[in-house]
C-alpha cells in the first residue's frame, strides 16, 4: 500500500499543467463562441458554470448589444429618410423648360448616384475588412490610374475624333474588361499562386499605380495640345449626362455581384475580428479574401468606367459610416455606407448646379474633403 501511494516525480505538476491548459482552452472556445454570437446574432449565449466567466457579466453584455442594434436601426432609418428627402429635392428644385425631359435626366442621375454610392462604398468596406486596415481603399490598387492611362492611350494613338466615334457601350465593356483582366492577373500572380501575402498584393498594386501615372504623364507631355483639352475633360468623374444603356448594364452587373457577395455577410463579420480569430472559428480566410478581391475588382471597374475615377470617395463615406454606427456588422455597414454616399453625391450635385453654376467638378470637392480625412487619419494613426 505504501508503494501504491507513491507517485513518480513530476507527474503531479504535469497533471496540473494539463488541467490548466484544458481549462484555458475551454474558456477561449466559449469566449470565441460569445464573440461570434455577438457579431452574428446578438442573442444571449449560455455560459457554462465551469468556464470561469461570470454569468451575470455574460448576461449584461447581450442587452447592451441589443440596445446598440436598436439604435443602429434607428440611425439607418433616419439615413433612409434623409436620402429620400435629398432625392425629392434634387428632382423638384429648379425645374424649367420641358418637365418630362428634365425629370428623366434627373432620375438617371439619381440612379447613377445610387449605383456609384453602392459600388464604391461596398467595395471599400469589403476591401478594408479583407486587408484589416481602414486607411487603405481600392484606389491604391491602381484602378483609377489604369483608367486614366487607357483614356490617354486611346486619344494619343487614335485621336479625339476616332475615340468619340467608338460606340459608348463597346468602349465601356472594353474598359471594364481591361481593368478586370489587370486585377485577375495581379491576383493570380501575387495572391492565388504561391504563398505571398495580401499585403504584398496591395504593395504591388501601389507600385503599378505609380507606374501607370508615370506613363500617363509621359503621354501627356507628347500629346497634341488640342487633344489634351479633350482628354482633360475625360480624366474627371462626371454625373451630368449618364448614358441609359451603360447605366442598365452597370446596374445588372453590380446587382449580380452584390447578390453573390451578400451571401457571405456573416463570414465578413467574423473576418472583421481578425485573421487568426477567423481561421480559428472555421472561416476559410484565404478563400474569402480572394472572393472579396474579385467583388472589389468588379464593383470598382464598373463604377470607374461609368463615371470616371473618384479617388477618396470610398474612404470618406466608409469612415462616416464607421463613426455613425460603431459596429462591425456588415448588415448595417453596407446599407449605411451606401446611403451616406448617395446623400453626399446628391447634396453635392445640387450645390454645384444651384449654388456654383457648374463652375467646378463634384470630384474636386469630394477629393478635397477625402484628402483632408486621409491626412487626418495618417496623423492620428487610425489604422487597424
C-alpha positions in Angstrom: 0.0 0.0 0.0 2.8 2.4 0.8 4.3 1.6 -2.6 1.0 2.2 -4.4 0.6 5.7 -2.8 3.9 6.9 -4.1 3.9 8.8 -7.4 6.8 9.3 -9.8 8.4 12.7 -9.5 7.0 15.4 -11.8 3.6 13.6 -12.6 1.5 15.8 -10.3 2.9 19.1 -11.7 2.3 17.8 -15.2 -1.2 16.8 -14.4 -1.9 20.3 -13.0 -0.5 21.9 -16.2 -2.7 19.7 -18.4 -5.8 20.6 -16.3 -4.9 24.3 -16.5 -4.4 24.1 -20.3 -7.7 22.3 -20.8 -9.5 25.0 -18.7 -7.8 27.8 -20.7 -8.8 26.2 -24.0 -12.4 25.8 -22.8 -12.5 29.4 -21.7 -11.1 30.6 -25.1 -13.6 28.5 -27.0 -16.6 29.8 -25.1 -15.2 33.4 -25.4 -14.9 32.9 -29.2 -18.5 31.5 -29.3 -19.7 34.6 -27.5 -17.9 36.8 -29.9 -19.4 35.1 -32.9 -22.9 35.3 -31.3 -22.3 39.0 -30.7 -21.3 39.6 -34.3 -23.9 37.4 -36.0 -27.0 37.4 -33.8 -26.7 39.4 -30.7 -28.7 36.8 -28.8 -27.9 35.8 -25.3 -25.3 33.0 -25.1 -25.5 30.4 -22.4 -22.3 30.3 -20.3 -21.1 27.1 -18.6 -20.6 27.2 -14.9 -17.1 25.7 -15.4 -15.9 28.4 -17.8 -14.7 30.8 -15.2 -16.8 33.6 -16.8 -19.4 35.3 -14.7 -22.9 34.5 -15.9 -24.0 38.0 -14.8 -21.3 39.6 -16.9 -22.3 37.5 -19.9 -26.0 38.3 -19.5 -25.2 42.0 -19.0 -23.3 42.3 -22.4 -26.1 41.0 -24.5 -28.8 43.5 -23.7 -26.3 46.3 -24.4 -25.6 44.7 -27.8 -29.4 44.6 -28.4 -29.7 48.2 -27.5 -26.9 49.1 -29.8 -28.6 47.2 -32.6 -31.8 49.1 -32.0 -30.0 52.4 -32.0 -28.2 51.5 -35.3 -31.5 50.5 -36.9 -33.0 53.9 -35.9 -30.0 55.7 -37.4 -30.3 53.6 -40.5 -33.9 54.6 -40.8 -33.0 58.3 -40.4 -30.4 58.0 -43.1 -33.0 56.5 -45.4 -35.4 59.3 -44.7 -32.7 61.9 -45.4 -31.7 60.1 -48.6 -35.4 60.3 -49.8 -35.6 63.9 -48.9 -32.4 64.7 -50.9 -33.7 62.7 -53.9 -37.0 64.6 -53.8 -35.3 67.9 -53.5 -32.9 67.0 -56.4 -35.9 66.1 -58.6 -38.1 69.1 -57.9 -35.9 72.1 -57.2 -35.3 74.5 -60.2 -37.3 72.6 -62.9 -37.5 74.8 -66.0 -38.4 74.1 -69.6 -39.5 70.6 -70.7 -40.6 69.0 -67.4 -40.6 65.4 -68.7 -37.1 65.7 -70.2 -35.7 67.3 -67.0 -37.3 64.6 -64.7 -36.0 61.8 -66.9 -32.5 63.2 -66.9 -32.6 63.8 -63.1 -33.9 60.3 -62.5 -31.0 58.9 -64.5 -28.6 61.0 -62.4 -30.2 59.7 -59.2 -29.8 56.1 -60.4 -26.2 56.8 -61.2 -25.6 58.3 -57.7 -27.1 55.3 -56.1 -25.2 52.9 -58.2 -21.8 54.6 -57.7 -22.5 55.1 -53.9 -23.3 51.4 -53.5 -20.4 50.1 -55.7 -17.7 52.3 -54.2 -19.0 52.2 -50.6 -19.5 48.4 -50.5 -16.1 47.7 -52.3 -14.3 50.0 -49.8 -15.8 48.4 -46.7 -15.1 44.8 -48.0 -11.6 45.8 -49.0 -10.8 47.3 -45.6 -12.3 44.2 -43.9 -10.1 41.9 -46.0 -6.9 43.9 -45.5 -7.7 44.7 -41.8 -6.8 48.3 -42.5 -9.2 51.3 -42.5 -6.9 53.7 -44.3 -6.5 51.6 -47.5 -9.1 51.8 -50.3 -9.4 50.0 -53.6 -8.0 53.1 -55.2 -4.5 52.1 -54.0 -4.7 49.1 -56.3 -4.2 51.3 -59.4 -7.7 51.1 -61.0 -8.1 54.9 -61.3 -4.6 55.3 -62.7 -5.2 52.5 -65.2 -8.5 54.1 -66.3 -6.8 57.4 -66.9 -3.9 55.7 -68.8 -6.4 54.0 -71.1 -8.1 57.3 -71.9 -4.7 58.8 -72.7 -3.5 55.9 -74.8 -6.7 55.9 -76.9 -6.6 59.6 -77.6 -2.8 59.6 -78.2 -2.9 56.7 -80.7 -6.4 57.0 -82.2 -7.1 60.7 -81.8 -10.0 62.5 -80.2 -12.3 62.2 -83.3 -11.8 58.5 -83.6 -12.3 58.0 -79.9 -15.6 59.8 -79.9 -16.8 57.7 -82.9 -16.4 54.5 -80.9 -19.7 53.1 -79.6 -20.2 54.0 -75.9 -21.3 50.5 -75.0 -18.3 48.9 -76.6 -16.0 51.5 -75.0 -17.5 50.7 -71.6 -17.2 47.0 -72.0 -13.6 47.3 -73.2 -12.6 49.5 -70.2 -14.2 47.2 -67.7 -12.7 44.1 -69.4 -9.2 45.6 -69.3 -9.4 46.6 -65.6 -10.8 43.2 -64.7 -8.0 41.5 -66.7 -5.5 43.6 -64.8 -7.0 42.6 -61.5 -7.2 38.9 -62.4 -3.5 38.8 -63.5 -2.4 40.7 -60.4 -4.3 38.4 -58.0 -3.3 35.3 -59.9 0.4 36.1 -59.8 0.7 37.6 -56.4 -2.0 36.1 -54.2 -3.7 32.9 -55.5 -0.5 31.1 -56.6 2.4 30.6 -54.2 2.5 31.8 -50.6 2.6 35.5 -51.0 0.5 37.6 -48.6 -2.3 40.0 -49.2 0.0 42.9 -48.1 2.4 42.1 -51.0 -0.6 42.2 -53.3 -1.6 45.7 -52.1 2.0 46.9 -52.3 2.3 45.6 -55.9 -1.0 47.5 -56.7 0.5 50.7 -55.3 3.7 50.3 -57.3 1.8 49.6 -60.5 -0.5 52.6 -59.9 2.7 54.8 -59.7 3.9 53.2 -63.0 0.5 53.9 -64.7 0.6 57.5 -63.5 4.2 57.9 -64.8 3.3 56.5 -68.2 0.3 58.8 -68.3 2.4 61.9 -67.6 4.8 60.8 -70.3 1.9 60.6 -72.8 0.5 64.0 -71.7 3.9 65.6 -72.5 3.8 64.2 -76.0 0.1 64.7 -76.9 -1.2 67.4 -79.1 -2.4 70.5 -77.1 -5.9 70.3 -78.7 -6.2 66.6 -77.8 -5.0 67.4 -74.3 -8.0 69.7 -73.7 -10.4 66.9 -74.8 -8.5 64.4 -72.6 -8.6 66.6 -69.5 -12.4 66.5 -69.5 -12.4 62.7 -69.5 -10.0 62.5 -66.5 -12.6 63.7 -64.1 -15.7 61.9 -62.9 -18.9 63.3 -64.4 -22.5 62.7 -63.4 -24.1 65.2 -65.7 -25.3 63.1 -68.6 -25.3 59.3 -67.8 -25.9 57.0 -70.7 -29.1 54.9 -70.4 -27.6 51.7 -71.9 -24.4 51.9 -69.8 -26.5 52.6 -66.7 -28.6 49.5 -67.4 -25.5 47.3 -68.0 -23.8 48.6 -64.9 -26.9 48.0 -62.7 -27.2 44.4 -63.8 -23.5 43.8 -63.3 -23.4 45.4 -59.8 -26.7 43.7 -58.8 -25.4 40.2 -59.7 -22.0 40.8 -58.0 -23.7 42.2 -54.9 -26.1 39.2 -54.5 -23.1 36.9 -54.7 -21.2 39.0 -52.1 -24.1 39.4 -49.7 -24.3 35.6 -49.3 -21.1 35.9 -47.1 -22.2 38.7 -44.8 -21.9 36.6 -41.6 -18.4 35.4 -42.7 -17.3 39.0 -43.2 -18.5 39.8 -39.6 -16.2 37.0 -38.3 -13.3 38.1 -40.6 -13.6 41.6 -39.1 -12.4 40.1 -35.8 -9.0 39.4 -37.3 -7.3 36.8 -39.4 -6.2 34.4 -36.6 -9.6 34.5 -34.9 -11.5 34.0 -38.1 -9.3 31.0 -39.0 -9.7 29.5 -35.5 -13.5 29.9 -35.8 -13.7 27.9 -39.0 -13.7 30.7 -41.7 -11.7 29.9 -44.9 -9.9 33.2 -44.7 -7.8 32.9 -47.8 -10.8 31.9 -50.0 -13.0 34.6 -48.5 -10.3 37.3 -49.1 -9.9 36.0 -52.7 -13.6 36.4 -53.3 -13.6 39.8 -51.7 -10.9 40.9 -54.1 -13.0 39.7 -57.1 -16.0 41.6 -55.8 -14.0 44.7 -55.3 -12.5 44.5 -58.8 -15.9 44.2 -60.5 -17.5 47.0 -58.5 -14.7 49.4 -58.9 -14.2 48.6 -62.6 -17.9 49.2 -63.4 -18.1 52.4 -61.3 -14.9 53.9 -62.8 -15.8 53.0 -66.4 -19.3 54.5 -65.9 -18.5 57.9 -64.3 -14.7 58.1 -64.1 -12.3 58.0 -61.1 -13.4 59.2 -57.7 -10.3 58.6 -55.6 -11.2 59.5 -52.0 -15.0 59.0 -52.1 -14.9 55.5 -50.7 -12.6 56.5 -47.8 -14.8 59.4 -46.9 -18.2 57.6 -46.8 -16.7 54.5 -45.2 -15.4 56.4 -42.2 -18.6 58.4 -41.9 -20.4 55.1 -41.6 -17.9 53.7 -39.1 -18.2 56.8 -36.9 -22.0 56.9 -37.2 -22.7 53.2 -36.4 -19.7 51.9 -34.3 -20.4 48.4 -35.4 -18.6 45.6 -37.2 -21.8 44.1 -38.6 -21.8 44.3 -42.4 -25.6 44.0 -42.5 -25.6 47.6 -41.0 -22.4 49.0 -42.5 -23.1 48.2 -46.2 -26.5 49.9 -46.3 -25.2 52.8 -44.2 -22.2 53.5 -46.4 -24.4 53.3 -49.5 -27.0 55.7 -48.1 -24.3 58.1 -46.9 -22.6 58.0 -50.3 -25.9 58.7 -52.0 -26.7 61.6 -49.7 -23.2 63.1 -50.3 -23.4 62.8 -54.1 -27.0 64.1 -54.3 -26.4 67.1 -52.0 -23.0 67.8 -53.6 -24.5 67.8 -57.1 -27.4 70.1 -56.0 -24.9 72.6 -54.6 -22.8 72.5 -57.8 -25.9 73.1 -60.0 -27.8 75.7 -58.0 -25.1 77.5 -56.0 -21.9 77.3 -58.1 -23.5 77.1 -61.5 -21.3 74.1 -62.7 -18.2 76.2 -62.2 -16.4 73.2 -60.6 -16.5 69.4 -60.6 -18.0 67.2 -58.0 -14.9 65.0 -57.9 -12.8 68.1 -56.9 -15.0 68.7 -53.9 -15.0 65.0 -52.9 -11.3 64.6 -53.3 -10.7 67.7 -51.3 -12.6 66.6 -48.2 -11.5 62.9 -48.7 -7.9 64.0 -48.9 -8.2 66.0 -45.7 -9.7 63.0 -44.0 -6.9 60.8 -45.3 -4.2 63.2 -43.9 -6.1 63.3 -40.6 -6.2 59.5 -40.4 -2.5 59.3 -41.1 -1.7 61.9 -38.5 -3.8 60.3 -35.8 -2.6 56.8 -36.7 -6.1 55.5 -37.1 -5.1 52.2 -38.9 -6.1 48.8 -37.8 
